[in-house]
Amino acid sequence: MPNKFFPALLAAALACSSFAQVPELDLAQKQAAANDLTSAAATLDAYLKLHPDNATAWARRGTVASQAHDESSALSDFDLAEKNGMPAALLSYRRAHAYSAMGNSDAALKQLELTMTNGVPLPTQLDDKAFDPIRSNPRFQALIAQNERLLHPCSDSAHRAFDFWVGDWTVTTKTGPKVGDSSITRILNDCVILESWTGAGGGSGQSFNNYDPLTNTWKQFWVDVSGGRQEYEEGVYKDGALRFTGHNLGPKGEPQLQRFTFFNLDPNHVRQFQEQSTDNGKTWTPVYDFYYARKSSTKEVSQN
């Protein structure tokens, strides 16, 4: 689960950043990208003489020094970037890179651990060759696993319990008449299961389904083209089925209690059964009983 403090760190970083507004920093960035490190360093040094309190410029100067394999100078520049307001968590990767290049494995690992503690993911940086000397270290391997969780926070088994519903389906009643088509996809980094329903007789709707790790339950929010909406909560997957509970209002505003169940019949078939009660669960009346048949054998459907 992403660290809740990361947005604050990002805001602080943006407050420190001024590449778009400062031509000298933009020039230095282009020079460094062209591997003209001598010119990039000279451009930054000239700018920093006039603006010694610019944290972004110091961070960029340290990165250029590191590219030039002057790791000691890079670490000093990063210290000045932090002194002038850049969050340490946003410098920790660059410090780790410098320490690893210097052969200080423990310091490099500590800086990477700081990065992870603050919930800052590293999409490709851990593949850098600078970390080859510590790649086999158990602490580094643990960081790789933690980084993967930050990059893909919804990849664990609890978040994937509803994957049996993902796919393109023909939907019928138990006796066979078609009632509609449904396309179920994973979106938003696989953190939401999106249902797109089209009724055989017209009408359509969509639902967002997501797992809440704080309550260990699933939730569904449904809206259709008529403006109708339904919410279901307390979804738990057990004994081959995901069972929701709904507390919604009927057409006359009367409270209704609902049981909404998705049965994982087999890899190519799902049953969707809904019941409702108007007497607080004393008696139950079926609302519908739909059967889903997969249109193809390809189960993996994602739109990220």
QUIKAVEN-V905122 format. One record per residue. BURIAL is + if it has 16 or more other ideal C-beta (glycine too) atoms within 10 Angstrom, else -. Layout:
burial:BURIAL
burial:BURIAL
//
This chain:
burial:-
burial:-
burial:+
burial:-
burial:-
burial:-
burial:-
burial:-
burial:+
burial:-
burial:-
burial:+
burial:+
burial:-
burial:-
burial:+
burial:+
burial:+
burial:-
burial:-
burial:-
burial:+
burial:-
burial:+
burial:+
burial:-
burial:-
burial:+
burial:+
burial:-
burial:+
burial:+
burial:-
burial:-
burial:-
burial:-
burial:+
burial:-
burial:-
burial:+
burial:+
burial:-
burial:+
burial:+
burial:-
burial:-
burial:+
burial:+
burial:-
burial:-
burial:+
burial:-
burial:-
burial:+
burial:+
burial:+
burial:+
burial:+
burial:+
burial:+
burial:+
burial:+
burial:+
burial:+
burial:+
burial:+
burial:-
burial:+
burial:-
burial:+
burial:+
burial:-
burial:+
burial:+
burial:+
burial:-
burial:+
burial:+
burial:-
burial:+
burial:+
burial:+
burial:-
burial:+
burial:-
burial:+
burial:+
burial:+
burial:+
burial:+
burial:+
burial:+
burial:+
burial:+
burial:+
burial:+
burial:+
burial:+
burial:+
burial:+
burial:+
burial:+
burial:-
burial:+
burial:+
burial:-
burial:+
burial:+
burial:+
burial:-
burial:+
burial:+
burial:+
burial:+
burial:+
burial:+
burial:-
burial:+
burial:+
burial:+
burial:+
burial:+
burial:-
burial:-
burial:+
burial:+
burial:-
burial:-
burial:-
burial:+
burial:+
burial:-
burial:-
burial:+
burial:-
burial:-
burial:-
burial:-
burial:-
burial:+
burial:-
burial:-
burial:+
burial:-
burial:-
burial:+
burial:+
burial:-
burial:-
burial:+
burial:-
burial:-
burial:+
burial:+
burial:-
burial:-
burial:-
burial:-
burial:+
burial:+
burial:+
burial:+
burial:+
burial:+
burial:+
burial:+
burial:+
burial:+
burial:+
burial:-
burial:+
burial:+
burial:-
burial:-
burial:-
burial:-
burial:-
burial:-
burial:+
burial:+
burial:+
burial:+
burial:+
burial:+
burial:+
burial:+
burial:-
burial:-
burial:-
burial:+
burial:-
burial:+
burial:+
burial:+
burial:+
burial:-
burial:+
burial:-
burial:+
burial:-
burial:-
burial:-
burial:-
burial:-
burial:+
burial:-
burial:+
burial:-
burial:+
burial:+
burial:+
burial:-
burial:-
burial:-
burial:-
burial:-
burial:+
burial:+
burial:+
burial:+
burial:-
burial:+
burial:-
burial:-
burial:-
burial:-
burial:-
burial:-
burial:-
burial:+
burial:-
burial:+
burial:+
burial:-
burial:+
burial:-
burial:+
burial:-
burial:-
burial:-
burial:+
burial:+
burial:+
burial:+
burial:-
burial:+
burial:-
burial:-
burial:-
burial:-
burial:-
burial:-
burial:-
burial:-
burial:-
burial:+
burial:+
burial:+
burial:+
burial:+
burial:-
burial:+
burial:+
burial:+
burial:-
burial:-
burial:-
burial:-
burial:-
burial:+
burial:-
burial:+
burial:+
burial:+
burial:+
burial:+
burial:-
burial:-
burial:-
burial:-
burial:-
burial:-
burial:-
burial:-
burial:-
burial:-
burial:-
burial:-
burial:-
burial:+
burial:+
burial:+
burial:-
burial:+
burial:-
burial:-
burial:-
burial:-
burial:-
burial:-
burial:-
burial:-
burial:-
burial:-
//
